[in-house]
Amino acid sequence: MPPREYHFWVYILSSRSRNLYIGITNNLKQRTTTHRKQLPGTYTARYSIHRLIHYEYFRYIQNAIAREKQLKHWTRAQKIALIEQSNPTWEDLYPKLQQQPETPALPPTPQPDSSTT
């Protein structure tokens, strides 16, 4: 039996006014869809944060958790620089994500794995 492959993403959502939210998930499509539903009482609903503007792929949960913690401790300027490096126009990546094949075949973004940083 081949070993099971795991997939994790650290992602950044934004509102139109550029409020940011950083999260981690093992199913990026499902999680971003949930955020877009604007469930009452959630931080993302309160500030209309639903635009997927950046994500990074990881094979190991420890690396994904470490990267999420790292990003959450960055200054706003550092986060904006990261976003604008891969998505200078802050385009919502959700529509493109929905066109991708299911999770195992979803290509990672060109960000380095945090195990090397």
C-alpha positions in Angstrom: 0.0 0.0 0.0 1.5 3.4 -1.0 1.9 5.9 1.8 -0.9 8.4 2.1 -0.1 11.9 0.7 -1.1 14.9 2.8 -1.8 18.4 1.5 -1.9 21.5 3.6 -2.2 25.2 2.7 -1.5 28.4 4.5 -3.6 31.1 3.0 -4.3 34.8 3.2 -7.7 36.3 2.6 -8.5 40.0 2.2 -11.4 42.4 2.2 -11.8 45.1 -0.5 -10.4 47.5 2.1 -7.4 45.1 2.6 -8.2 43.8 6.1 -6.2 40.5 6.3 -6.9 37.0 7.6 -4.3 34.2 7.8 -5.4 30.6 8.1 -4.4 27.0 7.6 -6.4 24.1 6.0 -6.1 20.7 4.4 -8.8 21.5 1.9 -8.3 25.0 0.3 -11.3 24.9 -1.9 -13.7 23.9 0.8 -12.3 26.3 3.4 -12.4 29.3 1.0 -15.9 28.5 0.0 -16.9 28.4 3.7 -15.3 31.9 4.2 -17.3 33.2 1.2 -20.6 32.1 2.8 -20.0 34.9 5.4 -21.3 32.9 8.4 -22.6 35.3 11.1 -20.4 35.8 14.1 -17.1 35.1 12.3 -14.2 37.5 12.0 -14.2 37.1 8.2 -18.0 37.9 8.0 -17.7 40.9 10.3 -15.1 42.5 8.1 -16.2 41.0 4.7 -13.0 39.2 4.3 -13.5 36.6 1.5 -11.0 37.3 -1.3 -8.3 34.6 -1.5 -5.1 36.6 -2.4 -2.3 34.3 -1.4 -1.7 30.7 -0.6 1.3 28.3 0.0 1.3 24.5 -0.2 2.9 22.2 2.3 3.2 18.4 2.5 3.8 18.4 6.3 1.4 19.9 8.8 4.3 20.9 11.1 5.8 23.1 8.3 2.4 24.6 7.6 1.7 25.4 11.2 5.2 27.0 11.6 4.6 29.1 8.5 1.2 30.2 9.7 2.7 31.3 13.0 5.5 33.0 11.2 3.1 35.0 9.0 0.9 36.0 11.9 3.9 37.5 13.7 5.0 39.5 10.6 4.3 43.2 10.4 1.5 44.3 8.0 4.2 45.7 5.7 5.9 42.3 5.5 2.6 40.6 4.7 1.7 43.1 2.0 5.2 42.6 0.4 4.6 38.9 0.4 1.2 39.2 -1.2 2.4 41.7 -3.8 5.4 39.5 -4.7 3.1 36.8 -6.1 -0.2 38.8 -6.6 0.7 42.5 -7.3 -2.9 43.4 -8.2 -4.5 41.6 -5.2 -6.6 39.6 -7.7 -9.1 37.2 -6.0 -7.6 33.8 -6.7 -10.8 31.9 -5.7 -12.2 31.7 -9.3 -9.0 30.2 -10.6 -8.9 27.8 -7.6 -12.4 26.6 -8.4 -11.3 25.7 -12.0 -8.4 23.5 -10.7 -8.8 19.7 -10.4 -9.5 18.3 -6.9 -7.0 18.7 -4.0 -4.3 16.1 -4.8 -3.6 17.5 -8.2 -3.8 21.2 -7.2 -0.4 22.7 -8.0 1.4 24.5 -5.2 2.2 28.1 -5.4 5.8 29.0 -6.1 6.6 29.7 -2.5 9.5 27.8 -0.7 8.6 25.3 2.0 9.1 26.8 5.4 11.4 23.9 6.4 14.1 25.8 4.4 13.6 29.1 6.1 
